[in-house]
Amino acid sequence: MLKIKFNIYLVLVLFSCSDFNEDNSQNIAKFKDQILKKSQLTELFNKTNYKDSIIIINKLINEWAVNKILIEKAKLNLTIQDLNSLEKLVKNYKSELYSTAYLDALINSSINLEIDTTEIENLYKKNIDLFKLKDNIFKLAYLKVPKDFSDIGDVRNKLRNFKNNQKFLDSISYRFIDYSYDTKSWIAEKDLKKIFSFLNKQKLKSLKNYSFLQSKDSLNLYIIKVLDFKKIGSYSPVDYVFPTLEYMSINQRKKKLTQLIKADLIKNAIQNNELEIF
């Protein structure tokens, strides 16, 4: 069996949290000429309780050791060709990290994040086939009241004609157990069934056909008014897919800005005699 010069100072696990933080220069482990410092483990140690930290620190030490051993074994046993290929990969990855980080910083400092309504509409029209609904969606208003609510007939009629009676319903909303008058947000059918567990297939069909539903359980009465409805397979409303359109817009701007920045970098480097292209 090959002998590996590897010493771990397990006395660490006997230290208290305060002891651990006193000397950040203390060596924790050594593999040949490579040393793991106590300061490298301090942050992890401070984030755990004492019992867990013993297990985590030992695991971290072992992982550090295995990593160093594997690297040495790789250098000794891999072919020159394999090692050269790995070195190229490391250099390329390092270069990519630097260039990508700086390019991202330039883009983020220059990009315009303001929403352009015309651009959003054009993106929607251009990509309309991407926005076919995969679920029915609703805009709705609903009330949840006690089953013995005294003015149920009046409230039900007011909700049926919601657009003309929203102010009135707002004025008495303190009497409701729960309610929503969100006229802007769409909700998918799958999510609607999570909110209203009583919505079986028959009640959902009734809600779609009549844009209105009243249902009750042992304690409460639920009244739902559909304000708008879009069927599965139809095109999504712009406001429903707006987050996607916004992402597409920003991504499109980033691509254009990236091209401009790269072109400027080359142009400036040539003008400053820093770059020659033969």
C-alpha positions as CSV (number, residue, x, y, z in Angstrom):
1,M,0.0,0.0,0.0
2,L,1.4,3.4,-0.9
3,K,2.3,5.6,2.0
4,I,0.9,9.1,1.8
5,K,2.4,11.9,3.8
6,F,-0.8,13.3,5.2
7,N,-1.3,14.6,8.7
8,I,-4.6,15.9,10.1
9,Y,-4.7,17.6,13.4
10,L,-7.9,16.3,14.8
11,V,-7.3,18.1,18.0
12,L,-9.5,20.8,16.3
13,V,-12.6,18.9,17.2
14,L,-11.9,19.4,20.9
15,F,-11.8,23.2,20.7
16,S,-14.8,25.3,21.7
17,C,-16.2,27.9,19.3
18,S,-14.3,30.7,21.0
19,D,-11.0,28.7,20.8
20,F,-11.6,28.1,17.1
21,N,-11.7,31.8,16.3
22,E,-8.6,32.8,18.4
23,D,-5.8,31.8,16.0
24,N,-6.7,32.0,12.3
25,S,-3.1,31.0,11.3
26,Q,-3.2,27.6,13.0
27,N,-2.6,24.7,10.6
28,I,-5.4,22.2,10.4
29,A,-4.1,19.7,7.9
30,K,-1.0,19.0,5.8
31,F,-0.5,17.0,2.6
32,K,3.2,17.1,1.7
33,D,3.9,20.8,1.3
34,Q,0.3,21.9,1.1
35,I,-1.4,23.2,4.2
36,L,-5.0,23.7,5.1
37,K,-5.3,26.8,7.4
38,K,-7.7,27.2,10.3
39,S,-8.8,30.5,8.8
40,Q,-10.2,28.6,5.8
41,L,-12.7,26.8,8.1
42,T,-13.7,29.6,10.4
43,E,-16.6,30.9,8.4
44,L,-18.2,27.4,8.1
45,F,-17.6,26.7,11.8
46,N,-19.3,29.9,12.9
47,K,-22.4,29.0,10.9
48,T,-23.0,25.7,12.6
49,N,-23.7,24.6,16.1
50,Y,-20.8,22.8,18.0
51,K,-22.2,19.3,17.5
52,D,-22.7,19.6,13.8
53,S,-19.5,21.6,13.2
54,I,-17.4,18.6,14.3
55,I,-18.9,16.4,11.6
56,I,-18.8,19.2,9.0
57,I,-15.3,20.2,9.7
58,N,-14.0,16.6,9.6
59,K,-15.9,16.2,6.3
60,L,-14.3,19.4,4.9
61,I,-10.8,18.3,6.0
62,N,-11.3,14.9,4.3
63,E,-12.6,16.5,1.1
64,W,-9.6,18.9,1.0
65,A,-7.3,16.0,1.5
66,V,-8.9,13.8,-1.2
67,N,-8.8,16.7,-3.6
68,K,-5.1,17.3,-3.1
69,I,-4.3,13.6,-3.3
70,L,-6.3,13.2,-6.5
71,I,-4.6,16.2,-8.1
72,E,-1.2,14.8,-7.3
73,K,-2.1,11.4,-8.6
74,A,-3.5,12.9,-11.8
75,K,-0.2,14.7,-12.4
76,L,1.7,11.5,-11.9
77,N,-0.5,9.0,-13.8
78,L,-2.3,10.9,-16.6
79,T,-0.6,11.1,-20.0
80,I,1.1,14.3,-21.1
81,Q,-1.6,14.7,-23.7
82,D,-4.3,14.5,-21.1
83,L,-2.5,16.9,-18.8
84,N,-2.0,19.4,-21.6
85,S,-5.7,19.2,-22.6
86,L,-6.7,19.9,-19.0
87,E,-4.3,22.9,-18.7
88,K,-5.9,24.3,-21.9
89,L,-9.4,23.8,-20.4
90,V,-8.3,25.5,-17.2
91,K,-6.8,28.5,-19.0
92,N,-9.8,28.8,-21.3
93,Y,-12.2,28.6,-18.4
94,K,-10.2,31.3,-16.5
95,S,-10.2,33.6,-19.5
96,E,-13.9,33.1,-20.0
97,L,-14.7,33.9,-16.4
98,Y,-12.7,37.2,-16.6
99,S,-14.1,38.3,-20.0
100,T,-17.7,37.3,-19.1
101,A,-17.6,39.0,-15.8
102,Y,-16.3,42.3,-17.3
103,L,-18.7,42.1,-20.3
104,D,-21.7,41.6,-17.9
105,A,-20.6,44.6,-15.9
106,L,-20.4,46.7,-19.0
107,I,-23.8,45.6,-20.2
108,N,-25.5,46.0,-16.8
109,S,-24.1,49.6,-16.5
110,S,-25.3,50.6,-19.9
111,I,-28.6,48.7,-20.6
112,N,-31.9,50.5,-20.7
113,L,-34.4,48.6,-18.5
114,E,-37.4,50.8,-19.2
115,I,-40.4,49.1,-20.6
116,D,-41.3,50.0,-24.2
117,T,-45.0,49.3,-24.8
118,T,-44.5,49.3,-28.6
119,E,-41.6,46.9,-28.3
120,I,-43.6,44.5,-26.1
121,E,-46.5,44.6,-28.6
122,N,-44.2,43.9,-31.5
123,L,-42.6,41.0,-29.7
124,Y,-46.0,39.6,-28.9
125,K,-47.2,39.8,-32.5
126,K,-43.9,38.4,-33.9
127,N,-43.9,35.4,-31.5
128,I,-47.7,34.9,-31.2
129,D,-47.5,31.2,-31.8
130,L,-45.5,30.8,-28.7
131,F,-48.3,32.1,-26.6
132,K,-51.0,29.6,-27.0
133,L,-52.6,28.8,-23.7
134,K,-51.9,25.4,-22.1
135,D,-54.6,25.9,-19.5
136,N,-57.9,27.9,-19.1
137,I,-57.3,31.2,-17.4
138,F,-59.7,33.5,-15.5
139,K,-60.0,37.0,-14.2
140,L,-62.5,36.9,-11.3
141,A,-64.1,38.5,-8.3
142,Y,-65.2,36.4,-5.4
143,L,-66.7,36.6,-1.9
144,K,-66.6,34.3,1.0
145,V,-69.3,35.0,3.6
146,P,-70.9,33.1,6.5
147,K,-73.6,30.7,5.4
148,D,-76.2,32.7,7.4
149,F,-75.1,36.1,5.9
150,S,-78.2,38.3,6.2
151,D,-77.9,40.3,2.9
152,I,-76.9,37.4,0.7
153,G,-79.4,38.1,-2.1
154,D,-78.4,41.8,-2.4
155,V,-74.7,41.0,-2.3
156,R,-75.1,38.2,-4.9
157,N,-76.9,40.5,-7.3
158,K,-74.3,43.2,-6.8
159,L,-71.5,40.8,-7.6
160,R,-73.3,39.6,-10.7
161,N,-73.1,43.2,-12.0
162,F,-69.6,43.7,-10.5
163,K,-68.4,46.5,-12.8
164,N,-71.2,48.8,-11.6
165,N,-71.1,47.8,-8.0
166,Q,-67.4,47.5,-7.0
167,K,-67.5,50.6,-4.9
168,F,-70.5,49.4,-3.0
169,L,-68.9,46.0,-2.4
170,D,-65.7,47.7,-1.3
171,S,-67.7,49.7,1.3
172,I,-69.1,46.5,3.0
173,S,-66.0,44.3,2.5
174,Y,-65.4,44.3,6.3
175,R,-68.4,42.0,6.6
176,F,-66.9,39.3,4.4
177,I,-64.6,36.5,5.6
178,D,-62.6,36.8,2.4
179,Y,-62.9,38.5,-0.9
180,S,-60.9,39.5,-4.0
181,Y,-61.7,42.2,-6.6
182,D,-58.5,41.7,-8.6
183,T,-59.5,42.9,-12.1
184,K,-55.9,42.8,-13.5
185,S,-54.5,39.4,-12.6
186,W,-55.2,36.2,-14.5
187,I,-55.3,32.8,-12.7
188,A,-54.9,29.4,-14.3
189,E,-57.6,26.8,-13.9
190,K,-55.2,24.5,-12.1
191,D,-54.5,27.2,-9.5
192,L,-58.2,28.1,-9.3
193,K,-58.9,24.5,-8.2
194,K,-56.3,24.8,-5.4
195,I,-57.9,28.0,-4.1
196,F,-61.5,26.6,-4.3
197,S,-61.3,22.9,-3.4
198,F,-65.0,22.5,-4.0
199,L,-64.6,23.2,-7.8
200,N,-65.3,19.8,-9.3
201,K,-65.7,19.2,-13.0
202,Q,-69.4,20.0,-12.9
203,K,-69.0,23.3,-11.0
204,L,-66.2,24.4,-13.2
205,K,-68.3,23.8,-16.3
206,S,-71.1,25.9,-14.8
207,L,-68.7,28.6,-13.9
208,K,-67.4,28.7,-17.5
209,N,-70.9,28.6,-19.1
210,Y,-72.6,31.2,-16.9
211,S,-69.6,33.2,-15.6
212,F,-71.1,32.9,-12.1
213,L,-71.1,30.3,-9.4
214,Q,-72.5,30.0,-5.8
215,S,-71.4,27.2,-3.6
216,K,-71.4,26.4,0.1
217,D,-69.9,24.1,2.6
218,S,-70.9,23.5,6.3
219,L,-69.9,27.0,7.4
220,N,-69.4,29.3,4.5
221,L,-70.9,30.5,1.2
222,Y,-68.7,31.2,-1.8
223,I,-69.8,33.5,-4.7
224,I,-67.6,33.7,-7.8
225,K,-68.0,36.1,-10.7
226,V,-65.9,35.5,-13.9
227,L,-64.8,38.9,-15.2
228,D,-62.9,37.4,-18.2
229,F,-62.0,34.0,-19.5
230,K,-59.6,32.6,-22.1
231,K,-59.9,29.0,-23.3
232,I,-57.1,26.6,-23.5
233,G,-55.6,26.6,-27.1
234,S,-56.4,30.3,-27.6
235,Y,-53.8,33.0,-27.6
236,S,-52.7,34.4,-24.2
237,P,-53.5,38.0,-23.5
238,V,-50.5,40.3,-23.5
239,D,-50.8,41.1,-19.8
240,Y,-50.8,37.3,-18.9
241,V,-47.5,36.7,-20.7
242,F,-46.0,40.1,-19.9
243,P,-43.2,38.8,-17.7
244,T,-42.0,36.5,-20.6
245,L,-42.2,39.4,-23.1
246,E,-40.3,41.6,-20.7
247,Y,-37.6,38.9,-20.4
248,M,-37.4,38.6,-24.2
249,S,-37.2,42.3,-24.6
250,I,-34.3,42.6,-22.1
251,N,-32.5,39.6,-23.6
252,Q,-32.9,41.1,-27.1
253,R,-31.4,44.4,-25.9
254,K,-28.5,42.6,-24.2
255,K,-27.6,40.7,-27.4
256,K,-27.6,44.0,-29.4
257,L,-25.6,45.8,-26.7
258,T,-23.1,42.9,-26.5
259,Q,-22.4,43.2,-30.2
260,L,-21.9,47.0,-29.9
261,I,-19.6,46.7,-26.9
262,K,-17.4,44.0,-28.6
263,A,-17.2,46.1,-31.8
264,D,-16.2,49.1,-29.8
265,L,-13.6,47.2,-27.8
266,I,-11.9,46.0,-31.0
267,K,-12.1,49.5,-32.6
268,N,-10.6,51.2,-29.6
269,A,-7.8,48.6,-29.3
270,I,-6.9,49.1,-32.9
271,Q,-6.9,52.9,-32.6
272,N,-4.7,52.7,-29.5
273,N,-2.3,50.4,-31.3
274,E,-3.0,47.7,-28.8
275,L,-4.4,45.3,-31.4
276,E,-3.2,44.3,-34.8
277,I,-5.2,42.1,-37.1
278,F,-3.0,40.6,-39.9
